[in-house]
């Protein structure tokens, strides 16, 4: 009687580590058609450096070749407890996989890790459907679109009312009243950003997180500053990834709106990106029905609803961390009434609670 042939081992292998071969990881992300800036390993490292969050790197290998990645930051906070988030303090990330089998394997590994770490939930900030994972949607929308190479054609593509405002800003630039530079200082940007978030009722993140991002992504980051009559009026941190520019963090002073600094800022960055060879403008995520949401629509960008995948582990219901939650609404209403100096001291202490 002959022995039955041994079953061939599965070629798919999932590995988990608190470190990763960053060159290999980021090479996979950059080469993958669905790889985004928020899948890069630097986000996990920045969260670790700034907040002390452990980064868990899940990789899928098939026949020894990298075929999927998922980075999860482990946030343990006084206000919201423990969670695993991909990607913490960003608007994207989540599992990046070559096929559905690998996607399912990475999600299973994430759920298992969540159970081991006894977290309340695992949140992956990308759109997918999988058994046992719930959809978190209806809160935000993202705005993106192509960059038109020719300046006049690009301007003509913007709706009439916003186009008129941009033309006024360009006229002011021709008269020397407004100008832009792209070598902005981190301290200047952070001051404007903290001031803007204070007005919105949102705690500002600690500057060490900005410093960590600028360090991790030194080749992908640019700080643009609009100056009105020789004085800084607004500043923007933009990321460049593949063929896309992502104007991500923006802050401004009191004269920004009257001087049309925002219009001039975004228009100038869009045209600069075109000169760099970028073909895509990612205007980012905004809360539905917010002022930022309405402003981006004025540029002609159509909102696309954002959906995230959440796996409940210790929690009995979906996490509801947003300004519309009655638990935070009063806080958001009262925050702008704090003196700015007080808010700037308290904000960095509270921000780590909201990965």
N, C-alpha and C positions, 0 to 999 in steps of 0.2 A: 504494500500500500504506500503510495507516494504522499509525501507531506504537502499540505496546501501551501501555495505560494504566499509569501509574506505580503501583507497589504502595503502598498506604497505610501509613504508618509506624505501628508498634505504639503504642497509647496508653499502655502501661505503661513507666515510666522509673524505674530504680533509681539513686539518688545516694548517694555516700559522702563524708563530711566529718568533720573533727575538731571541728567546732562544729555547732550546730543552732539553729534558731529555737525557743527553748525554749517560748515561749507557744503556738506552733502545735503543737509536738510534744506538750506536756502537754495541750493542748486535745483533741487526737485521742485520747490515752490515756483521758482522763476521759469522753469521749463514747462510746468503744467499749464494747460489751457485755462483752468479755473483757479490757478494760484493768484492770490491777492496780496497786497502789501501787509495785510493783517495776519497772514499765515507765516510771515517771516519769524525766525527764532528770536529776533531782537526784542519783540514785544514781551515775551516771557522773561527775558533777562532784565529788561527795563523795570517790569513790575517787581521782580525779585530785588533789584538794587534799590528801588525807591520805597517799596512797602514791606519787603521781607517775605513776600509770598513765594512759597515753593512752586517751582515749575515742574510739571510732569510731562515728559515727552513720550508720546506713543507713536511707534512706527510700525508699518506693515511692510514685510519683505516677501517677495515671491522669487524663488530661485536665486536668492541672494541679492536681488535688485530692489531698491526702494520703490514701493508702489502706493504708499499712503502715509500721511502724517496727521497728528492731532496733538496740539499743545494745550495743556490745561493748567491754569494758575489756581492754586489753592488759597482761597481767601478765608481767613478766620477773623471775623470782626465783632466788636462788642454789640453793635446794633442789630445786625442781620444774621449772625451766626456763621456757619461754615458752608462754603460752596466751592465747586470747581467750575471755572469759567474760561471759555475759549472764544474770543480772546479778551482778557480783562482790560478794562479802560479803553476799549476800542469799539467800533461798530460792526466788526466782521470777524472772520476767522472760521472756526469750526473744522470739521473733518475735511481733508482733501484726499481724494481717493481715485484710483484709476478705474474702478468699476464698483458695481453694487455689492459684490461679495466682500470687497475690502472695506467699503463704507460700513456695512453691517458689523464686520469684525472689529473695526475701530470703535464703533458706538457701544458694542458689547463690552469691550475692554474699558471704556470710559465709565460705563455703569458699574462694572465690577470694582474699578478703582474708587468710585464714589461710595460704594458700600464699605470698602475697606477703610476709607478715610472718615466714614461716618458723617458725611456732609448732608445738608438738607436737600440739595439738588445739584444737578450738572446742567449747565447752560452752554450750548454751542451756538454761536452767533452766525449761523448760515441757514439757508432754507433747504430742508430735506424732510422726507417723511419716512418714519421707521416705527415698527411695532414697539409699543411701550413708551414712546417719546411723544410729548404733547407739543402743540404749536403755540408759540407766544406771538401774537400778531395784533394789529389794530392800533398800535401806539405810535409807530414811526413810519416814515416813508423816506426813500432815498431818491436822489436826483442825479442823473448823469446823462451825458450825450456826447456827440462827436464835436471835435474842434474843427471849424472851418478855417482853412489855411489862409485865404485872402482876407485882409482886414475889412474891406468894404462889404464883401459878401457876408462875413461874420456879423458885422453890425446890422446889416439888413435882415438877418435871420432872427434878431432879437425883437420881441414885440414893441410896438410903436412907443408906448409910454416910457418904458425902460430905456429904449434906444434914445429918446429925447434927453433923458437924464444923463446918459453916458456921453452924448454929444456936448452937453453943457460942461461936464467934467473935462472932456478933451479940450474944449475951448479955454477953460481955466488953466489947463496945463500949457497950452500954447502961449498964454499971457504970463506964464511963470508963477501963477498963484499956487499951483499944486504940482507936486512931483513925486516920483517913486524911486526907491532904491531897493536892492535885493541882497543887501549885506547887513541886515538888521541885527541888533543885539538881543540876546536872550532876556536880559534884565528889563529892557524897554518893553519887549513884547509881554513879558509876564505881568508887568505893572498894568498895562492896558487890559490884559485878559482878566486879571483879578477884578479890575474895576467893572468890566462888562458883566461878568458872572454875578457880581454883587447886586447889580441892578436887576438881574433875572431871578434872584432868589436862590442861587446855586452856590455851594461852597467851592472855592477854587482848590485845585489839587496842589500839593506841595511842589515848590520849584525844583526839588531834587528829581521829580519825575520828568519834568521838561528837560532837565540836564541829562538824565539817563537816555531819553529818546534822542536828543541831539547827538549824544555820544554813540549810541548804537547805530543810528542812521545818518551819520555825518555826510555820507555821499548822496543821500536821497532827500535831504532836507534843505529848505531855504526859508529865510525870514524876510518878508517884504514889508517895507515901511512907507506909508504915504505921509508926506509932509505938506502941510498947508501953511503958506506964507512963512516958510522956513522952520516950522515947528512940527514935530511928529503929531499925527492925528489918528492913525490907525496902523495896526500891524497884523500880519498874517503868517502863520506857519503852514507851509505847503510841503507835501511829500511827492516825490516822483518815483513811479514804479512802472516798469515796462513802457508802454506807450501812453501812460495815464498820469495826469497831474491831479493831486488831491488837496485842494485848499481846505485845511482841516481845523485848525484853531484860529480864531480871529478875536481881536480885542481892539477897543477904540476909546478915545477920549471924548470930551463933551462936544467938540467942534466937528466930529466926524460926519454926522448926518447933514448938517447945514453946508458943509464943504463938498458933499458928494464923495467923500473919501472911500466909502464902501464900493460904489459903482466903479470908481477909477481903479481901486485895488483889484477887484475881481477881473475887470476887463484887461488890465495890464498883465496880470498873471496868466490869463488865458492866452493873450497874444505872445507872451514870453514862452509859454509852453509850446505854442505852435512853432516858434523859431527853434526850439530845442528838438523838434521832430515829434512831439506828442500829438496824438490823434484823438484823445479822449479826455473829457473834463468830468471829474467825479465831484459833484457839488456837495456830497456827503448826506448824512442822515439828519432829519429834523422831526420834532414832534408834530404829529398831524394837527392842523388848525393853529399852529403857533405862528408868531411873527416871522420867524426864519423860513417856515414852510411857505407862507404867502410870498415872501420876498423872492425865493427861488423860482416860484411859478411865474413871477413877473419877467424873469429872464427867458421864459419859453421852455423851461425844463418840465417834463411831465413827472409827477410823483409816482414812485413804484413802491407799493406797500412792502414793509420789511417783516419777515417771519423768522423766528428763531426756534430751535429745538430744545426742549427742556425735559430732562428725566428726573422725576421726583424720587428722592431716596428716603430721607427722613421726614421731609415735609409732606403735609397732607393736601396742600393746594399750591397752585402756581404762584411763584414770587411776583409781587406787585410793587416793584421799586420804581416809581415815577411820580412826577409832581401832581398828577391827577388823583393819586391815592389820598383819601382823606387823612391818613396818618401823617403825610408829608405836606399836605396843602397849606396848613396853618404855618408850618415851618417856612415854606417857600414865600409865604405872604409877609412874614415878619422879618425875614433875613435882610431885605434891602433897607430896612429901617435901622439896622445896626450901623454904628460908625464904621466907615470903610477900614480903618486901622484895626478895629476889633474883629471884623469879618475876615480880614487877611491873616489874623493870628489863629482864629478858630477854624477857618476853612480847611487848611491842610491837616488838621486833626480829625475832621469829620470825613473828608473825601475818601480815605481808604475804606470806609464802610460801604461804598457804592462802586464796586468794581465793574 
